[in-house]
Amino acid sequence: MISLQNITKAFGDKVLFDNASLMIREGSRIGLVGPNGSGKSTLFSMILGRAEPDSGEIERPTKARFGYLAQEPETVNLDKTVFELATELPEDLKAAEQALHEIEQRIHQLDQQDDAPERSRLLLQMGHLQSSFEMLGGYELEHRAEEILCGLGFRVSDFKRPARELSGGWLMRISLARLLLLPQDVLLLDEPTNHLDLESVLWLQRFLLGARGTLLLVSHDREFLNNLVTSVVDIDHGRLVEYRGNYDGFLEAKTQRRDQLLAAKKNQDREVERQERFIERFRAKATKARQVQSRIKALEKIDRIQIETDPDVLSFRFPQPDPSGHRVVTLEGVVKRYGDLSVYDGLDFTVERGERLALVGPNGAGKSTLMKIVAGVLDVDKGRRTIGHNVQLAYYTQYRLDMLDSEATVLENAMRSGRRHSESVVRSVLGRFLFPGDEVFKRAGVLSGGEKSRLALVKILLNPPNLLMLDEPTIHLDIQSVQALIEALSGYTGTLITISHDVHFLRQTVNNVVRIEQGSMRRYLGGYAYYEEKWNQEQEALLAARTGETTPVKPPPVRVAPDTSKSDPTAEATRGFKSKEQRRQEAEHRKRNGSSRRKLEQRLHHVEARVVELEAQQQVLVTVLEDPETYTRAELAQKYNRDLQQLQADLDRYNAEWEDLVEELDGMD
């Protein structure tokens, strides 16, 4: 359990926490929310012991393992490979590994001597270290690292790439993989989805739901929070207020709490006004002097209800673009390769006016490549790109910032959007996208990458084209800013194409989904919720077909070859031809089976080795306990007996696992 009692923290005149308290229970999953700059990262630093409160106390378990993912990438050795960085051991595991190595060397030296008691003592010590090392996941590092890296979007071919070849976003994925690799008692994640694609976000969500320990999470991704957290802690004007339930439940409960406070304040104000009228009316009358003084003292003792004012929520209707022709963009026979890698080979793609498309698919499938081709910023190797009548296009990506004047201020850049807006309106919009107050007078050249991205997005929204292309628009926004973007797009009458890892954003903004995989695409003519339902049904049907289970989904008809010989037509039709898709699926199935078999065999070898080690340790303990000399020290004999019981339990567990693994491998033959 982590306890924060009456903490206060300020930076200059800005007070982040004022007599705030919070109890974090073991195993809880907490979402931490609050406006930008309210102190979420500072609270994480105090919980980790990297910063101290100005006053108050923080109690944290001394032996707990804390894992922390910051928003900024950590410093790493760029000469190491992806896999080396992901499997880099923390200091305590490094020490345990070194101690094991030293004991093994010492035992080997003793094999040349006749020192059985010392050898027995070292074997016991080695057994304890091995158990601790195993509990911390030390023996399964490589196997788990492969699964986690692939889940976060890396290909196996990336494992040996040097880190210096990767962008900051991919380095952040490595940091996240290293955190997830080992069990953490308390895991603190600050915007973990910022540099992930949609498929990786969904994988991370499943992983965290199955993980043990305490989770503290900061995220702008509303759906991610809804699916993971069991309570929400709101940083509300310097206080920490906990609400049970997910993020949607928090919003509802906070609204109810505010309504109750408003009602209570209204009643209190009415009573105060009544008492003040009495005091004013009878202040000069001697016969009422005692009553007047009594009521004055009563008013002084009243604890007045204070309701902090929330920032004004902008209600602004963004301007609408001129209409385009019916067919907005057409790609015909497009071929695109990167060296030997073929991304598209003969792709046809059409976008019509008013469509709001989400491009989804696994990492590396070609989503961003397709968007760049449509936007005209990436040439094709072959094929034709045709833009429709009166199409005005804007392509937003967090890396494309050439639309900004670095010498001009934030406000000046926004005012030059191409549409006439009053300064007050533009400043209101900038405030909604995290440029409050005097922040608008900063030069664009001194802004961070995230701030520049937000400013570029504001410029587009203040003068939207009729074809708007947004590549991960929510990355540098907080929850309130994401909602502002959703509201801005809700009334947008143009055509939208977007890539986003934010499920809530996709649910609210798109009416069609295009899934891209292995150079081909498939349209789902409905919103993101419809796509999720259909895609899950298809995956369940595919899994059932692979495992031989019955499924209510009707399989596609089998193409059969025409009867061109005198062979038995029934046998010919039964044999049929396998389609390209069937052959591909069978190849994938064989590949997966091979990979699964290798993993099972690796685990089997590890289990067999542990059984041999444990049996050796068991024999040593039995020998020690058979010696009458052992019982001259009662507490030592008791300890050896407890160790032997634990060893027997571990042996039973490993032997049971060995039998299961052998049975599973036999079933794959």
N, C-alpha and C positions, 0 to 999 in steps of 0.2 A: 504494500500500500504506500502511496505517495501522498503526503499531507502538506498543503500550503496554508499557513495560518497568518491572516492579517498582514499580507505583504503589500508593500508600497514600493513603486519604482517610477522614477522620473528622469528625463533627460532635459536639463535646463528647466524651462518653464512648462514643458510638455509632460503632463502626468499620465503615465500609461496605466498604472494600477494604484488604487487608493483603498487600502485596508481590505484587500481582496482575499478570499479563502476558498479552498477547493480540496475535496478528498477524491483521490483517484484509486478506485478499488482494483485489486488484482484481477486480471482477466477481462477488464472492461474494454470496450472499443469506443473511443470518444472522438467526435468531430469538433474541432476548435474553429469557431467562426467569429467574425468581427470585421469592421471596415478596414480598408487598406491603411496601414500605419497605426493600428490600434494596439499592437504589441504581441501578435501571435508568435513571431520568431523570437522575440525577447523572452516570452514565457517558456518556450522550449529551451532556450539557453540557461534559464534559471533552474529548470527541472533537471537539466544535465549537469548542473554545477559549474557551468562555464561563466556564468554571471551570478551576482548576488543581489538580492533585493536591498533597497535602502533601509527598510525596516521589515520586521516580521520574520517568520521561521519557515524553512522548507525541510521536511524530513523525507528521506529517500532510503530504500533498502541498500545496505552497504555492499552486499554480495551479488546484487542483481546485475545482469548483463544488459546494458543500454545500447540500442542501435539508433543512429540518427542519420537521416538524409536531408541535407540542406538544399536550398534552391540553387545555390552556386556550386559548380563542380569543384571537387577537392583536388589538391595537387597530387599527381601520380607520376610514376616513372614511365615516360612515354616510349621508352625503348622496350618495355615489356609487351608481351602479346595480350590480346583480349583475355585468353584463358588464364594466363599467369596472374593478371590483375584480379580477375574474378575469384581465383582460389587462393589469394594472398591471406595467410593466417593472421588473426589478431595476436597480440603479444602473449596472452595467457596460453593460447593453443600452441604458439611457437615454443614457449617455455616447456609445455608438457611434452611436445614432440622431441625437443632436445633432451629432456630428462629421460624419456624412454630410450632414446638412442644411446645415451651414456650408460644406462643400466644394462642394456643388451651387450654393450662392449665389455662391461665389467663382468657380466655372467660368462661371456665367452672366455675371458681371462681366467676366471675361476675354474672353468672346465679343465684347465691345464694343471690345477692344483687340487688339493684334497681338503676343501673347506666347505663341507656340506651345510653347516648352520648359516654361514654368510650367504651361500647360494640360495638357501631357502628363504632367508630374509629378503634378498633382492627380488626373488620371484614373486613374493607376496607384494612387495612394493610395486613391481612392474604390473601386477594384476590390477591393483587399485588405480594406477595411472592409466592403464588401458581402458578400464571401465569409464573413468572420467572423460578420457579422450573420445570414447565411443558416444557417451551421452551428449557431448558437444558436437557430434556429427563429424568428427575428424576422419573416420574411416570411410565415409561416403561422400567426401568432398567432390571428387571428380565426377562421379555419377550425377549427383545433385546439381553440380555446376552446369553440366551439359543441358539438363532439363530446364533449369532456370534461364540460362542464356537464350535457349531456343524460345522459351515462353516470352521473353522480352524482345524478340524480333531478330536475334542474331541467327545467321546460317552457320552450319558446322564449318563451312569454308572460311568463316570470319575468325574462328578461334585462334588461328596462328597469325593473324594480322597484327602488326605493331600498332600500339595505341596512337602513335603520332599521325596515323593516316585517318583517324576518326574525328568527327565534329564534336563540339561540346555536348550536344544532345546525346550522342552515342556513348560518350564518356560517362554521362550521368546514368545511363542504363547499366554500365559496368558497376558503378558505385552501388546502385540499387541491387544488382545481382549479388554482390559481395555481402550486403546486409541480409538478404533473404537466405543466403547459403547456410548460415549457422543459426541455431535457435536463439532468439532474443527474449529476455524477460520483459523488457519494455522497448517498444519500437515507436520512434517518433518520425513521421514522414511529413515533410513540408513540400506540398505540391508535387507528389510523386508521378502524376500523370502528365506533367508539362511536356515531356519529351518523348512520350509514347504515342504509338498509333492506336487505332480503335481495337484491333485484335489483341495487342499487348495489354491494353487497359483491362479488357475482359478477362485475360489470363491472370493478371495481377489481382483482380478482384476475387477470382476463385481461390487463388493461392492464399490471400490474406484471410478469407473466410475459414479456411482449413487450418490456419496457423494458431498456435497457442500463445499465451502471453498477453500483455497489455498493449493496446494500440492507441496512439494519439495521432490524429490526422488533420492536416490542413489541406484543403482542396477547393478549387473553384468549380469542380465537376459535381453538380448536384446529384446526378444519378449514382455516381460512385459513392458519395456520402450516404445516400438513402439505402444502398444495398449493403453497406459495411458497418455503420456505426449503430450502437445501442443507446447512445445518449449524445447530446450536443451541449458544449459549453460555450456560452455567448460572452464575449468581452463587451460589456455594456457600460460605457462611460466609467471605466476604471474598475468595475466590479466583474466577478466571474459568476455567471448565473447558469446553473445546469438544468437542462430539460431532458427528461427520459424520452426515448424514441429516436426516430431518424430525423433527417433534415426537414422533410415536409411536416412531420409532427411538431418539430420545433417552431416552424413558422406559424402554425395554427395556435400553439400554446402561447407564444410570445404575443400574438395579437390579442388573445383572450386576456392575458395578464395585463396588457396595456389598457384594454377596455375596462377591466376591474379597477385599476388604479385611477383611471379618469373618473369613473363613477364615485369612487371613494373620495377623491379630491373635490369633486363637485359637492358632495354632502358636507365635507369638512369646511369648504369655503362658505357654504350657506350658513352653517352653524357659527363660524367666526364672524360673518357679517351680522348675524342676529345679536351676538354678544356685543359687538362693537357699537351697534345702534343703541343698545341699552346703556352702555357706558357713556356714550355721547349725550344721550337724552337726560340722564340723571346725575351726571358728574357734579353739577353745581348744587344739588339738593343734599342738605345735611342729613336728612332722614334716610337717604339711600347710600350714604358714604360707605358703610360697611359692605353692602352688596356690590357696589361699584369696585371697591378694592379687591374683593373676592374674585370677581370676574376678570379683572386685569391680571391677577396672579394666575388664574386658570388659563387665560390666553397665552401667557408667557411659557407655560409648561407644555403647551400643545406641540407635539412633534409634527411639523407641517409636512404634508406629502409633496415631494418634489418630483415632477415628471420632466425628464430631460427631453429636449426637442431633438428629433431625428432630422438628418439632412433632408432638405426638400427633394422630393422625387420629381425628376423632370418629366413634364408632360409636353412632348414636342412631336409634331407630325413632320417627319422628314419629307423633303420634296420628292416628287415622283418624276421618273424619266420620260422622255418622248417614246412612243411605242415603236418597236422594231417590226420588221417583216415577220411572217408566220414562221419561216424556217430561219433559225438564228445562226446556226453553224452546222456544217456538214464535213465529215471526214470520209474519204473514199480510198480504199485499198492502201491504207497507211502502213508503212514498214518503218520500224525504228529499232536500231541495234546499238548497243554499247560494246564495241569490240566484238568478241565472240558471243556475247549475250544478246539473244533476240527477245525484245520486249513485246513488240507487236509485229505480226506478219500478215498483212492484208486486212487490217481492221477497218470496219465501216461503223460510223457513229453519227447520229443526228440529234440535235437539240432543237426543240420547238419553243416558240414564245410562251412565256408563262410557266414553263416547267421549273421546278425547284428540286434539283438533283443532288443526291449525296453519292459520292464515289467511295465504296468500301472494298475491303479485300485484305489479304495478308500483307505483311511488310514485304516490300520489294516487288509487289505484283505489277506496279506501273501506274498507280493512281496519280502521283504528282507528275509523272511523265506525260500522261494523257492531258492533265490540266495545262501543262506548259505548252503542249502542242496546240490545244484549242486556243490558248491565249496568244499564240504566235511568238512566244519567246524561245521556242525550241524547234529547230528545223527537223523535218522528217527525211529519211533516206529515200523514200519512195511513196507515191500517193499524192492526194490532193486535199487541201484544206480550203473550204469556201465559207466566207462570212456573208450572212444574209443582208437584206436591204435595211439601211439606216441603223445598223447595229453599232452601239457605242459600248466599248468593252473596258473594264477595269479588272486587273488581276492583283489580288492582295496576297502577299505572303510575308511572314515575319522577317524574311531576309531581303525583301525588295523595298528599299528606302530611298530610291532616287527621286521620289516625288517631293522630298523635303528640301527646304533651303536651310542649310546648317547655320547660316549667319542670322536668320530671322528667328524671332521668338516663337514659342508654341502658339500663342494667340495669333500672331501675324501669319503663320503657316496655315492655321485653320481658317482665317478670314479670307485667304486666297484660294478657297475651294472651287471658285468658279460660279457660285450662286451668291446672291446678295442676302445676307442675314445680319441682324443687328448684333452688336458686340455682346449684349447681355445674353442673347440666345446662344451664341457660339460659346461663351464662357460657361453657360449652364451645361451644354453638351460636353465640353471638355471636363467639367467637374464630374459628370457621370462616368467618364472614362478615366478617372483617377488623376486629373490635373486640377486640384482645388486651389482656390485663392491665388496667391502670388506665384504659384507654380507655372502659371500661364506666361510669365515674363522670362522664363528660362530660355536661353538660346537652344535651338534644336541640336546644335553641334555638341552640347555637353550632356545630352540625354543618354540614358542607358539604351541598350538594344531593345528591351521590352517597352520602354517609354516611346521610342521612335516608332515602334510597330503600332502602338495604340494611337499615336498622332496620325499616322498614315491611314489607319482605319477610320478615324474621325473625319479626315478630309474626304474620303470616299463617300461616307454616309451623308455628309452635308451637300454633296452634289453627285448622287448615284447615277451610274450609267444604266442602260437597259439590259446589259449582260454583266452580272456581278459574279466574280470568281474569287472565292475565299478559301485559302489553304491554311487550315488550323487557326481560325481567327480568335479563338478563346484562350490561347496559351498564356498571354500576359495580362489577362483580366481577372478580377475577383468575381465572386458570385453575383454581386449587384451589377457589375458592368456587363457580365454575360446576359443578365436579364434585360439590361438596357439595349444590348445588341439584338436580342430576340424580339423585343418590342419594336425596334427600328425596322426589322425585316418583316414583321407581321403585316404591315401595310404596304410593303414594297410590291409594285405592280410589274417589275421587270422579270428577267430570267436569272435564276440563281444556280450556280454549280459550286458545291463545297466539299471539302475533305475535313473531317473533324473527329477527334477521339472523344468528344463530349456527347454522350448519349442523350442527355436532356436537351441540349441544343438541337440535335438532329430530330428528336421527336417533335420539337416545336416549330421547325422551320422547313422541312422538306416534304414533298408529296410523291417523289419517286426515288428509288434506290437502284444504283447500278453496281453490281458486284463484279470486280475484276480479278481474274485468277488465271495464271498460266497463259497470258496473252489473249484471252477471250473474255467476253463480258456477257452478263445476263441482267435484264431489267426486271425489277419488281414494281409493278404499277400500283403503288400504294405508299403510304408513309413509312417511317422507320419501324413503327410497331408492327405493321403488316409484314415488313421484310423479316423482322426477328422471328415472328411466328412461322412464316413459310420456311425460312432457312433452318430453324430448329426441327421442323417436321421432316425436311429433306435429309438432315443429318441423322435423325433417328431411323428413318427408312433405310439409309445407306448402311448404318451400323447393324441393323437387323438383318439385312441381306448378307453382310459379311460374316455374321455369326451364325447364320442359318436359321434365325428365328422368323416366325411368321409376322407379317406386317400388313395393316389394312391398306397401305398405299399400293396401288396397282402398278406393277413393274412395266417398263416400256416394252413394246413388242420386239421380238428378236428378228433381225433380218436373216432370211435364208437364201441360199444360192439357188438360182434357177436349175431345173433338172436338165442338165446337158449331157447326161450319160445314161446308161441302161441300169445303173445301180438302183437299189431299193429307194423309191422316192420318200418313204416314211423315214428311213434312216438318214437320208440326205437332209430332210427338213429338220429332223431332230438335231442333227449335228450343227447346221446353220453356220453363219459367219459371225465372227466377233467384231463389233464396231471398234473404231479407234478409241472411243471413250471407255469401252469395256476393257480393252487391252491396257489402257493407261491405269484404270482402277486396279486391275490385277497386278500390274507392275508395282504400283504403290503399296498394295497389300503385301506382296512378297518382300518389298523393302522394309515395311513396318515390322513384319514378322521377324526378318533377319535382325533388325535393330533391337526388337524386344527380346529375342533369344540371346543376343550378345549381353544385354543388360542383366538378364536372369543368370547367365553363366558367370558373369563377373560377381554378382551378389552371392552365388553359390560358392565360388572359390573363397570369397571373404568369410562366409559363414563356416566353411570347412576349416579354414585357418584358425578362426576363433575357437571352434570346438577343440581342435588340437591343443591350442594354448591353454584353454580352460581345464582340459583333462590333465595337462602337465601340472598346472597349479593345484588342481584337486589332489593329485598324487602326492605332491610335496606337503600339503596340509595334513593329509591322512598320515603320512610318515611322522610329521611333527607331533600330531595328537596321539600317536601310538607310543611315543616316548614318555615314560613316567616323569622324567625331569620337567616336562612342560607343565605339569600340574602343581609344581612347587610354587608357581605364581598364578594364583586363581584368576585374576583379572585378565592375564595374557591368554590363559586357556579359554576363558569365555569369549575373548575376542576372536581367537582362532576358530572356535565353534561357529560363531556368527558368520565369519568369513566363509567357512565351508558350506553353511546353509545358503548363503548368497550365491556362491559358486554353483551349487547344485541347481538353484533356481535358474541361473543364467544358462547353464548347460541344457536344462529341460526346454527353455525357450528357444535356444539356438537349434537344438535337435529337431524340435517341432517345425521350425522355419525351414530347416534342411529338407525334411520330408515333403513339405508343401512345394518347395522349389523344384525338387526332383519330379514330383507328380505333375507340376505345371509344364516342365520341360518335356516330359514324356508325352503330354497331351498335344504338344506342338509338332511332334513327329508325324 
